[in-house]
Amino acid sequence: MQWLMEDAITPDAGLSLARMTVAPGVTSQAHRHSDCSEAVHLLEGSVAQRRGDDWVPLAAGETLLIPPGAVHQTRNTGPETAVLMVAYSSGARIYDPVE
């Protein structure tokens, strides 16, 4: 994750924005954010985005909203590195890993 905006960069930003890359075949750790929603926008590649119990396929140009508290993770399902923009409705997210 490359953080572009958050409270640590600009105090009281009130939101977070990051650029995320996921290598082919990699799945991120399952986690949740109890304090904010998250919007995932796929710029390049193809991924399956877990939201709760469902895996939603995303192609470049598609966006998925993840509500507060929903378990989620990203799986690169394609042969190239996936590039995503990720926005959060909080400038200092709570990150809760899920086993």
DSSP file (Angstrom, degrees, kcal/mol; ACC not computed):
  #  RESIDUE AA STRUCTURE BP1 BP2  ACC     N-H-->O    O-->H-N    N-H-->O    O-->H-N    TCO  KAPPA ALPHA  PHI   PSI    X-CA   Y-CA   Z-CA
    1    1 A M              0   0    0      0, 0.0     2,-0.6     0, 0.0    19,-0.2   0.000 360.0 360.0 360.0 132.3    0.0    0.0    0.0
    2    2 A Q  E     -A   19   0A   0     17,-2.7    17,-2.2     0, 0.0     2,-0.4  -0.949 360.0-141.0-111.3 109.1    1.2    3.4   -0.9
    3    3 A W  E     +A   18   0A   0     -2,-0.6    15,-0.2    15,-0.2     3,-0.1  -0.573  27.3 171.3 -76.6 124.0   -0.7    6.0    1.3
    4    4 A L  E     +     0   0A   0     13,-3.0     2,-0.3    -2,-0.4    14,-0.2   0.705  70.0   9.5-101.4 -29.2   -1.6    9.1   -0.7
    5    5 A M  E    S+A   17   0A   0     12,-1.8    12,-2.5     4,-0.0    -1,-0.4  -0.966  72.7 123.4-154.6 136.5   -3.8   10.7    1.9
    6    6 A E  S >> S-     0   0    0     -2,-0.3     4,-2.7    10,-0.2     3,-1.2  -0.931  70.8 -83.0-175.3 172.7   -4.6   10.0    5.6
    7    7 A D  T 34 S+     0   0    0     84,-2.6    85,-0.1    -2,-0.3     5,-0.1   0.819 124.8  59.4 -59.6 -31.4   -4.5   11.8    8.9
    8    8 A A  T 34 S+     0   0    0     83,-0.5    -1,-0.3     1,-0.2    84,-0.1   0.762 113.7  37.5 -69.8 -23.9   -0.8   10.9    9.3
    9    9 A I  T <4 S+     0   0    0     -3,-1.2    -2,-0.2     1,-0.3    -1,-0.2   0.878 136.1  16.6 -90.0 -48.4    0.0   12.8    6.1
   10   10 A T  S >< S-     0   0    0     -4,-2.7     3,-1.4    81,-0.1    -1,-0.3  -0.933  92.5-121.8-127.1 105.3   -2.5   15.7    6.5
   11   11 A P  T 3  S+     0   0    0      0, 0.0    -3,-0.1     0, 0.0    -4,-0.1  -0.144  94.4   8.3 -51.2 136.9   -3.8   16.1   10.1
   12   12 A D  T 3  S+     0   0    0      1,-0.1    -5,-0.1    -5,-0.1    -4,-0.0   0.782  78.9 149.0  61.9  31.0   -7.6   15.8   10.3
   13   13 A A    <   -     0   0    0     -3,-1.4     3,-0.1     1,-0.1    -1,-0.1   0.879  41.6-152.1 -59.7 -37.6   -7.9   14.7    6.6
   14   14 A G        +     0   0    0      1,-0.1     2,-0.3     0, 0.0    -1,-0.1   0.496  65.9  56.8  78.4   1.7  -10.9   12.7    7.6
   15   15 A L        -     0   0    0     75,-0.2     2,-0.4    76,-0.1    74,-0.2  -0.963  68.9-138.5-153.2 166.0  -10.4   10.2    4.8
   16   16 A S  E     - B   0  88A   0     72,-1.7    72,-2.5    -2,-0.3     2,-0.4  -0.982  13.2-175.5-131.4 145.4   -7.7    7.9    3.5
   17   17 A L  E     +AB   5  87A   0    -12,-2.5   -13,-3.0    -2,-0.4   -12,-1.8  -0.994  11.1 171.0-140.6 132.0   -6.6    7.1   -0.1
   18   18 A A  E     -AB   3  86A   0     68,-2.4    68,-2.9    -2,-0.4     2,-0.5  -0.970  30.6-134.7-141.1 154.4   -4.0    4.5   -1.1
   19   19 A R  E     -AB   2  85A   0    -17,-2.2   -17,-2.7    -2,-0.3     2,-0.4  -0.953  30.6-168.3-106.2 127.3   -2.6    2.8   -4.2
   20   20 A M  E     - B   0  84A   0     64,-2.8    64,-3.0    -2,-0.5     2,-0.4  -0.945  10.0-163.9-121.7 136.7   -2.4   -0.9   -3.8
   21   21 A T  E     - B   0  83A   0     -2,-0.4     2,-0.4    62,-0.2    62,-0.2  -0.958   2.5-168.7-118.4 142.3   -0.6   -3.5   -5.9
   22   22 A V  E     - B   0  82A   0     60,-2.1    60,-2.8    -2,-0.4     3,-0.1  -0.983  18.5-134.3-131.9 119.3   -1.2   -7.2   -5.7
   23   23 A A    >   -     0   0    0     -2,-0.4     3,-2.0    58,-0.2    53,-0.3  -0.270  43.0 -76.9 -68.4 156.4    1.1   -9.7   -7.5
   24   24 A P  T 3  S+     0   0    0      0, 0.0    -1,-0.2     0, 0.0    53,-0.1  -0.281 118.1  12.5 -54.9 134.5   -0.4  -12.5   -9.6
   25   25 A G  T 3  S+     0   0    0     51,-0.9     2,-0.3    53,-0.4    52,-0.1   0.402  97.7 127.7  80.9  -2.3   -1.6  -15.4   -7.4
   26   26 A V    <   -     0   0    0     -3,-2.0    50,-2.6    49,-0.0     2,-0.4  -0.673  40.4-164.3 -92.5 142.1   -1.5  -13.4   -4.2
   27   27 A T  B     -E   75   0B   0     -2,-0.3    48,-0.2    48,-0.2     3,-0.1  -0.994  19.7-129.4-122.1 128.5   -4.4  -13.0   -1.8
   28   28 A S        -     0   0    0     46,-3.0     2,-0.1    -2,-0.4     3,-0.1  -0.251  38.4 -84.3 -70.1 163.2   -4.3  -10.3    0.9
   29   29 A Q        -     0   0    0      1,-0.1     2,-0.2    44,-0.1    -1,-0.1  -0.438  46.8-108.7 -67.9 139.1   -5.0  -11.1    4.5
   30   30 A A        +     0   0    0     68,-0.3    68,-2.8    -2,-0.1     2,-0.3  -0.495  58.3 144.3 -66.9 136.7   -8.7  -11.1    5.5
   31   31 A H  E     -FG  72  97B   0     41,-1.8    41,-2.5    66,-0.3     2,-0.3  -0.939  33.5-142.1-160.5 177.3   -9.5   -8.1    7.7
   32   32 A R  E     - G   0  96B   0     64,-1.6    64,-2.6    -2,-0.3     2,-0.5  -0.963  10.7-140.1-146.7 162.1  -12.2   -5.6    8.5
   33   33 A H    >   -     0   0    0     37,-0.3    36,-2.4    -2,-0.3     3,-0.7  -0.950  12.7-172.6-125.3 107.5  -12.5   -1.9    9.4
   34   34 A S  T 3  S+     0   0    0     -2,-0.5    -1,-0.1    34,-0.2    61,-0.1   0.686  82.4  49.6 -74.2 -16.9  -15.1   -1.4   12.1
   35   35 A D  T 3  S+     0   0    0     59,-0.3     2,-0.3     1,-0.1    -1,-0.2   0.411 112.5  23.7-106.2   1.7  -14.9    2.4   11.9
   36   36 A C    <   -     0   0    0     -3,-0.7    33,-0.4    58,-0.2    -3,-0.2  -0.998  65.9-113.2-160.8 160.5  -15.3    3.1    8.1
   37   37 A S        -     0   0    0     -2,-0.3    52,-1.8    31,-0.2     2,-0.4  -0.573  30.7-146.9 -89.5 163.8  -16.4    2.0    4.7
   38   38 A E  E     -DC  66  88A   0     28,-2.4    28,-3.4    50,-0.2     2,-0.5  -1.000   6.2-157.7-136.4 133.2  -14.0    1.2    1.9
   39   39 A A  E     -DC  65  87A   0     48,-3.0    48,-2.6    -2,-0.4     2,-0.5  -0.959   9.4-161.7-111.5 127.2  -14.2    1.7   -1.8
   40   40 A V  E     -DC  64  86A   0     24,-2.8    24,-2.4    -2,-0.5     2,-0.5  -0.939   7.1-175.0-111.2 122.6  -12.0   -0.5   -4.0
   41   41 A H  E     -DC  63  85A   0     44,-2.9    44,-2.8    -2,-0.5     2,-0.6  -0.975  17.6-141.7-120.7 121.2  -11.5    0.7   -7.6
   42   42 A L  E     + C   0  84A   0     20,-2.5    19,-3.5    -2,-0.5    20,-0.2  -0.716  22.9 173.3 -87.2 120.1   -9.5   -1.6   -9.9
   43   43 A L  E     +     0   0A   0     40,-2.8     2,-0.3    -2,-0.6    41,-0.2   0.854  67.8   8.3 -89.4 -42.3   -7.2    0.3  -12.3
   44   44 A E  E    S+ C   0  83A   0     39,-1.7    39,-2.0    16,-0.1    -1,-0.3  -0.992 107.0  10.1-143.4 146.6   -5.3   -2.6  -13.9
   45   45 A G  S    S-     0   0    0     -2,-0.3    15,-0.7    37,-0.2     2,-0.3  -0.460  81.5 -74.7  91.6-160.5   -5.6   -6.3  -13.9
   46   46 A S  E     +H   59   0B   0     34,-0.3    31,-1.5    13,-0.2    32,-0.9  -0.995  46.2 172.0-144.2 138.3   -8.3   -8.6  -12.6
   47   47 A V  E     -HI  58  76B   0     11,-1.8    11,-3.0    -2,-0.3     2,-0.5  -0.914  31.4-131.3-138.0 163.4   -9.2   -9.5   -9.0
   48   48 A A  E     -HI  57  75B   0     27,-2.6    27,-2.5    -2,-0.3     2,-0.6  -0.995  27.6-155.2-112.2 126.0  -11.8  -11.3   -6.9
   49   49 A Q  E     -HI  56  74B   0      7,-3.1     7,-2.8    -2,-0.5     2,-0.3  -0.904   6.4-142.6-107.0 116.3  -12.7   -9.1   -4.0
   50   50 A R  E     +HI  55  73B   0     23,-2.9    23,-0.9    -2,-0.6     2,-0.3  -0.613  22.0 175.4 -75.8 134.3  -14.1  -10.8   -0.9
   51   51 A R  E >   -HI  54  72B   0      3,-2.9     3,-1.6    -2,-0.3     2,-0.4  -0.881  66.5 -46.2-139.0 104.3  -16.9   -8.9    0.8
   52   52 A G  T 3  S-     0   0    0     19,-3.5    14,-0.0    -2,-0.3    -2,-0.0  -0.598 123.8 -21.6  69.5-126.1  -18.4  -10.9    3.6
   53   53 A D  T 3  S+     0   0    0     -2,-0.4     2,-0.3    -3,-0.1    -1,-0.2   0.490 122.9  86.6 -92.8  -5.0  -19.0  -14.5    2.4
   54   54 A D  E <   -H   51   0B   0     -3,-1.6    -3,-2.9     2,-0.0     2,-0.5  -0.722  63.4-147.9-102.2 146.5  -19.0  -13.5   -1.3
   55   55 A W  E     -H   50   0B   0     -2,-0.3    -5,-0.3    -5,-0.2    19,-0.1  -0.966  17.5-161.9-108.5 121.7  -16.2  -13.2   -3.8
   56   56 A V  E     -H   49   0B   0     -7,-2.8    -7,-3.1    -2,-0.5     2,-0.2  -0.909  13.5-134.3-108.1 119.2  -17.0  -10.5   -6.4
   57   57 A P  E     -H   48   0B   0      0, 0.0     2,-0.4     0, 0.0    -9,-0.2  -0.532  23.4-165.4 -72.1 137.4  -14.9  -10.5   -9.6
   58   58 A L  E     -H   47   0B   0    -11,-3.0   -11,-1.8    -2,-0.2     2,-0.3  -0.982   6.9-164.8-124.7 136.8  -13.7   -7.0  -10.7
   59   59 A A  E >   -H   46   0B   0     -2,-0.4     3,-2.2   -13,-0.2   -17,-0.3  -0.743  48.3 -67.6-108.8 163.2  -12.3   -6.0  -14.0
   60   60 A A  T 3  S+     0   0    0    -15,-0.7   -17,-0.2    -2,-0.3    -1,-0.1  -0.239 124.0  27.2 -52.4 132.6  -10.4   -2.8  -14.7
   61   61 A G  T 3  S+     0   0    0    -19,-3.5    -1,-0.3     1,-0.3     2,-0.3   0.291  95.2 117.5  96.3  -8.1  -12.6    0.3  -14.3
   62   62 A E    <   -     0   0    0     -3,-2.2   -20,-2.5   -20,-0.2     2,-0.3  -0.658  45.9-158.5 -97.2 152.1  -15.0   -1.4  -11.8
   63   63 A T  E     -D   41   0A   0     -2,-0.3     2,-0.4   -22,-0.2   -22,-0.2  -0.958   4.4-166.2-129.8 143.6  -15.6   -0.3   -8.2
   64   64 A L  E     -D   40   0A   0    -24,-2.4   -24,-2.8    -2,-0.3     2,-0.4  -0.998  13.1-142.1-132.5 134.6  -16.9   -2.1   -5.1
   65   65 A L  E     -D   39   0A   0     -2,-0.4   -26,-0.2   -26,-0.2    -2,-0.0  -0.814  10.0-161.5 -96.0 133.5  -18.1   -0.7   -1.8
   66   66 A I  E     -D   38   0A   0    -28,-3.4   -28,-2.4    -2,-0.4     3,-0.1  -0.967  17.8-136.4-114.5 118.0  -17.3   -2.5    1.4
   67   67 A P    >   -     0   0    0      0, 0.0     3,-1.9     0, 0.0   -34,-0.3  -0.266  37.4 -76.8 -72.8 160.1  -19.4   -1.5    4.4
   68   68 A P  T 3  S+     0   0    0      0, 0.0   -34,-0.2     0, 0.0   -31,-0.2  -0.267 117.0  15.2 -54.1 135.9  -18.0   -0.9    7.8
   69   69 A G  T 3  S+     0   0    0    -36,-2.4     2,-0.3   -33,-0.4   -35,-0.2   0.296  89.0 135.2  84.9  -9.8  -17.3   -4.2    9.7
   70   70 A A    <   -     0   0    0     -3,-1.9   -37,-0.3   -37,-0.3    -1,-0.3  -0.559  58.5-121.8 -76.4 131.8  -17.4   -6.4    6.6
   71   71 A V        +     0   0    0     -2,-0.3   -19,-3.5   -39,-0.1     2,-0.3  -0.525  46.5 164.9 -67.4 136.1  -14.7   -9.0    6.3
   72   72 A H  E     +FI  31  51B   0    -41,-2.5   -41,-1.8   -21,-0.2     2,-0.3  -0.985  19.2 167.0-152.7 160.9  -12.8   -8.5    3.0
   73   73 A Q  E     - I   0  50B   0    -23,-0.9   -23,-2.9    -2,-0.3     2,-0.4  -0.959  28.2-120.0-166.5 164.6   -9.7   -9.3    1.1
   74   74 A T  E     - I   0  49B   0     -2,-0.3   -46,-3.0   -25,-0.2     2,-0.5  -0.948  18.2-169.2-120.5 133.4   -8.3   -9.1   -2.4
   75   75 A R  E     -EI  27  48B   0    -27,-2.5   -27,-2.6    -2,-0.4     2,-0.7  -0.985  21.0-135.4-121.3 124.8   -7.2  -12.0   -4.6
   76   76 A N  E     + I   0  47B   0    -50,-2.6   -51,-0.9    -2,-0.5   -29,-0.3  -0.704  25.5 176.5 -77.8 117.3   -5.3  -11.4   -7.9
   77   77 A T        +     0   0    0    -31,-1.5   -30,-0.2    -2,-0.7    -1,-0.1   0.366  51.9  76.0-103.2   2.7   -6.9  -13.8  -10.4
   78   78 A G  S    S-     0   0    0    -32,-0.9   -53,-0.4     2,-0.3     4,-0.1  -0.500  86.2-109.0-112.2 179.6   -5.0  -12.7  -13.5
   79   79 A P  S    S+     0   0    0      0, 0.0     2,-0.3     0, 0.0    -1,-0.0   0.494  95.4  60.0 -86.5  -4.2   -1.5  -13.1  -15.0
   80   80 A E  S    S-     0   0    0    -34,-0.1   -34,-0.3   -57,-0.1    -2,-0.3  -0.805  98.2 -82.1-122.3 163.5   -0.4   -9.5  -14.3
   81   81 A T        -     0   0    0     -2,-0.3     2,-0.3   -57,-0.1   -58,-0.2  -0.418  45.5-134.3 -61.5 132.2    0.0   -7.3  -11.3
   82   82 A A  E     -B   22   0A   0    -60,-2.8   -60,-2.1    -2,-0.1     2,-0.5  -0.725  15.5-158.6 -90.0 140.6   -3.3   -5.8  -10.2
   83   83 A V  E     +BC  21  44A   0    -39,-2.0   -40,-2.8    -2,-0.3   -39,-1.7  -0.986  15.5 177.1-123.0 125.6   -3.3   -2.1   -9.4
   84   84 A L  E     -BC  20  42A   0    -64,-3.0   -64,-2.8    -2,-0.5     2,-0.5  -0.921  26.9-142.5-127.7 150.1   -6.1   -0.7   -7.2
   85   85 A M  E     -BC  19  41A   0    -44,-2.8   -44,-2.9    -2,-0.3     2,-0.5  -0.957  24.4-165.3-104.9 133.3   -7.1    2.7   -5.7
   86   86 A V  E     -BC  18  40A   0    -68,-2.9   -68,-2.4    -2,-0.5     2,-0.4  -0.980   5.3-171.5-126.2 125.7   -8.6    2.2   -2.2
   87   87 A A  E     -BC  17  39A   0    -48,-2.6   -48,-3.0    -2,-0.5     2,-0.3  -0.931   2.1-165.4-120.3 141.8  -10.5    5.0   -0.4
   88   88 A Y  E     -BC  16  38A   0    -72,-2.5   -72,-1.7    -2,-0.4   -50,-0.2  -0.923  26.9-132.0-125.5 148.7  -11.7    4.9    3.2
   89   89 A S  S    S+     0   0    0    -52,-1.8     2,-0.3    -2,-0.3   -51,-0.1   0.139  90.3  64.8 -86.4  21.3  -14.2    7.1    5.0
   90   90 A S        -     0   0    0    -53,-0.2     3,-0.3   -74,-0.1   -75,-0.2  -0.995  69.7-145.0-141.4 144.3  -11.8    7.6    7.9
   91   91 A G  S    S+     0   0    0     -2,-0.3   -84,-2.6     1,-0.3   -83,-0.5   0.596 101.4  34.6 -83.2 -11.6   -8.4    9.3    8.1
   92   92 A A  S    S-     0   0    0    -86,-0.2    -1,-0.3   -85,-0.1   -86,-0.0  -0.704  87.3-157.3-143.5  84.8   -7.1    6.8   10.6
   93   93 A R        -     0   0    0     -3,-0.3     2,-0.6    -2,-0.2   -60,-0.0  -0.260  15.2-128.7 -69.1 147.0   -8.6    3.4    9.9
   94   94 A I        -     0   0    0      2,-0.0     2,-0.6   -58,-0.0   -59,-0.3  -0.871  24.8-157.5 -89.3 125.2   -9.0    0.6   12.5
   95   95 A Y        -     0   0    0     -2,-0.6   -62,-0.2   -62,-0.1   -64,-0.0  -0.928  12.1-178.0-109.5 114.3   -7.5   -2.5   10.9
   96   96 A D  E     -G   32   0B   0    -64,-2.6   -64,-1.6    -2,-0.6    -2,-0.0  -0.914  17.3-145.6-114.4 104.1   -8.7   -5.8   12.5
   97   97 A P  E     -G   31   0B   0      0, 0.0     2,-0.4     0, 0.0   -66,-0.3  -0.355  10.4-145.7 -65.4 149.1   -7.1   -8.9   11.0
   98   98 A V              0   0    0    -68,-2.8   -68,-0.3     1,-0.1    -2,-0.0  -0.969 360.0 360.0-118.9 130.3   -9.3  -12.0   10.7
   99   99 A E              0   0    0     -2,-0.4    -1,-0.1   -70,-0.1   -68,-0.1   0.464 360.0 360.0 -75.3 360.0   -7.9  -15.5   11.2
